[in-house]
Amino acid sequence: MKEIGFSISELETMSVGQALDSLEEYVESKSDNGKRGNTRRASQADFDAF
């Protein structure tokens, strides 16, 4: 967790869920898959075609 920037004392005050949420956000920000600029909301036509 040092790479994310949390100290041990900060981690002690966080719940497990908060730590995992922070870790997930960090991983998404570092990966190319975290980019969601090319996605769009599916229309009814998309669902009908599926």
PyMOL commands that place a pseudoatom at each C-alpha (Angstrom):
pseudoatom trace, name=CA, resn=MET, resi=1, chain=A, elem=C, hetatm=0, pos=[0.000, 0.000, 0.000]
pseudoatom trace, name=CA, resn=LYS, resi=2, chain=A, elem=C, hetatm=0, pos=[3.028, 2.277, 0.131]
pseudoatom trace, name=CA, resn=GLU, resi=3, chain=A, elem=C, hetatm=0, pos=[2.881, 2.690, -3.636]
pseudoatom trace, name=CA, resn=ILE, resi=4, chain=A, elem=C, hetatm=0, pos=[-0.634, 4.080, -3.265]
pseudoatom trace, name=CA, resn=GLY, resi=5, chain=A, elem=C, hetatm=0, pos=[0.600, 6.476, -0.616]
pseudoatom trace, name=CA, resn=PHE, resi=6, chain=A, elem=C, hetatm=0, pos=[-1.020, 5.165, 2.566]
pseudoatom trace, name=CA, resn=SER, resi=7, chain=A, elem=C, hetatm=0, pos=[0.934, 4.827, 5.774]
pseudoatom trace, name=CA, resn=ILE, resi=8, chain=A, elem=C, hetatm=0, pos=[0.343, 2.053, 8.283]
pseudoatom trace, name=CA, resn=SER, resi=9, chain=A, elem=C, hetatm=0, pos=[-1.421, 4.465, 10.635]
pseudoatom trace, name=CA, resn=GLU, resi=10, chain=A, elem=C, hetatm=0, pos=[-3.766, 5.555, 7.844]
pseudoatom trace, name=CA, resn=LEU, resi=11, chain=A, elem=C, hetatm=0, pos=[-4.542, 1.940, 6.995]
pseudoatom trace, name=CA, resn=GLU, resi=12, chain=A, elem=C, hetatm=0, pos=[-5.337, 1.206, 10.637]
pseudoatom trace, name=CA, resn=THR, resi=13, chain=A, elem=C, hetatm=0, pos=[-8.088, 3.836, 10.589]
pseudoatom trace, name=CA, resn=MET, resi=14, chain=A, elem=C, hetatm=0, pos=[-9.649, 2.516, 7.370]
pseudoatom trace, name=CA, resn=SER, resi=15, chain=A, elem=C, hetatm=0, pos=[-12.101, -0.333, 7.090]
pseudoatom trace, name=CA, resn=VAL, resi=16, chain=A, elem=C, hetatm=0, pos=[-11.259, -3.251, 4.822]
pseudoatom trace, name=CA, resn=GLY, resi=17, chain=A, elem=C, hetatm=0, pos=[-13.849, -2.009, 2.327]
pseudoatom trace, name=CA, resn=GLN, resi=18, chain=A, elem=C, hetatm=0, pos=[-12.330, 1.466, 2.209]
pseudoatom trace, name=CA, resn=ALA, resi=19, chain=A, elem=C, hetatm=0, pos=[-8.860, 0.020, 1.646]
pseudoatom trace, name=CA, resn=LEU, resi=20, chain=A, elem=C, hetatm=0, pos=[-10.116, -2.236, -1.151]
pseudoatom trace, name=CA, resn=ASP, resi=21, chain=A, elem=C, hetatm=0, pos=[-12.011, 0.635, -2.795]
pseudoatom trace, name=CA, resn=SER, resi=22, chain=A, elem=C, hetatm=0, pos=[-8.868, 2.761, -2.739]
pseudoatom trace, name=CA, resn=LEU, resi=23, chain=A, elem=C, hetatm=0, pos=[-6.814, -0.085, -4.162]
pseudoatom trace, name=CA, resn=GLU, resi=24, chain=A, elem=C, hetatm=0, pos=[-9.352, -0.665, -6.949]
pseudoatom trace, name=CA, resn=GLU, resi=25, chain=A, elem=C, hetatm=0, pos=[-9.336, 3.028, -7.895]
pseudoatom trace, name=CA, resn=TYR, resi=26, chain=A, elem=C, hetatm=0, pos=[-5.544, 3.009, -7.963]
pseudoatom trace, name=CA, resn=VAL, resi=27, chain=A, elem=C, hetatm=0, pos=[-5.373, -0.069, -10.197]
pseudoatom trace, name=CA, resn=GLU, resi=28, chain=A, elem=C, hetatm=0, pos=[-7.973, 1.365, -12.598]
pseudoatom trace, name=CA, resn=SER, resi=29, chain=A, elem=C, hetatm=0, pos=[-6.074, 4.636, -12.832]
pseudoatom trace, name=CA, resn=LYS, resi=30, chain=A, elem=C, hetatm=0, pos=[-2.834, 2.799, -13.681]
pseudoatom trace, name=CA, resn=SER, resi=31, chain=A, elem=C, hetatm=0, pos=[-4.311, 0.404, -16.239]
pseudoatom trace, name=CA, resn=ASP, resi=32, chain=A, elem=C, hetatm=0, pos=[-5.351, 1.169, -19.800]
pseudoatom trace, name=CA, resn=ASN, resi=33, chain=A, elem=C, hetatm=0, pos=[-8.645, -0.624, -19.185]
pseudoatom trace, name=CA, resn=GLY, resi=34, chain=A, elem=C, hetatm=0, pos=[-9.676, 2.119, -16.784]
pseudoatom trace, name=CA, resn=LYS, resi=35, chain=A, elem=C, hetatm=0, pos=[-10.360, 4.489, -19.681]
pseudoatom trace, name=CA, resn=ARG, resi=36, chain=A, elem=C, hetatm=0, pos=[-14.061, 4.662, -20.337]
pseudoatom trace, name=CA, resn=GLY, resi=37, chain=A, elem=C, hetatm=0, pos=[-14.146, 7.448, -22.873]
pseudoatom trace, name=CA, resn=ASN, resi=38, chain=A, elem=C, hetatm=0, pos=[-15.082, 5.157, -25.760]
pseudoatom trace, name=CA, resn=THR, resi=39, chain=A, elem=C, hetatm=0, pos=[-18.113, 3.559, -24.143]
pseudoatom trace, name=CA, resn=ARG, resi=40, chain=A, elem=C, hetatm=0, pos=[-21.684, 4.639, -24.613]
pseudoatom trace, name=CA, resn=ARG, resi=41, chain=A, elem=C, hetatm=0, pos=[-24.966, 3.803, -23.028]
pseudoatom trace, name=CA, resn=ALA, resi=42, chain=A, elem=C, hetatm=0, pos=[-26.793, 0.962, -24.795]
pseudoatom trace, name=CA, resn=SER, resi=43, chain=A, elem=C, hetatm=0, pos=[-29.970, 1.934, -26.606]
pseudoatom trace, name=CA, resn=GLN, resi=44, chain=A, elem=C, hetatm=0, pos=[-33.105, -0.147, -27.052]
pseudoatom trace, name=CA, resn=ALA, resi=45, chain=A, elem=C, hetatm=0, pos=[-31.932, -0.944, -30.586]
pseudoatom trace, name=CA, resn=ASP, resi=46, chain=A, elem=C, hetatm=0, pos=[-28.738, -2.429, -29.133]
pseudoatom trace, name=CA, resn=PHE, resi=47, chain=A, elem=C, hetatm=0, pos=[-30.733, -4.657, -26.797]
pseudoatom trace, name=CA, resn=ASP, resi=48, chain=A, elem=C, hetatm=0, pos=[-33.068, -5.693, -29.626]
pseudoatom trace, name=CA, resn=ALA, resi=49, chain=A, elem=C, hetatm=0, pos=[-30.092, -6.600, -31.826]
pseudoatom trace, name=CA, resn=PHE, resi=50, chain=A, elem=C, hetatm=0, pos=[-28.569, -8.643, -29.038]
for i in range(1, 50): cmd.bond("trace and resi %d" % i, "trace and resi %d" % (i + 1))
show_as sticks, trace
zoom trace
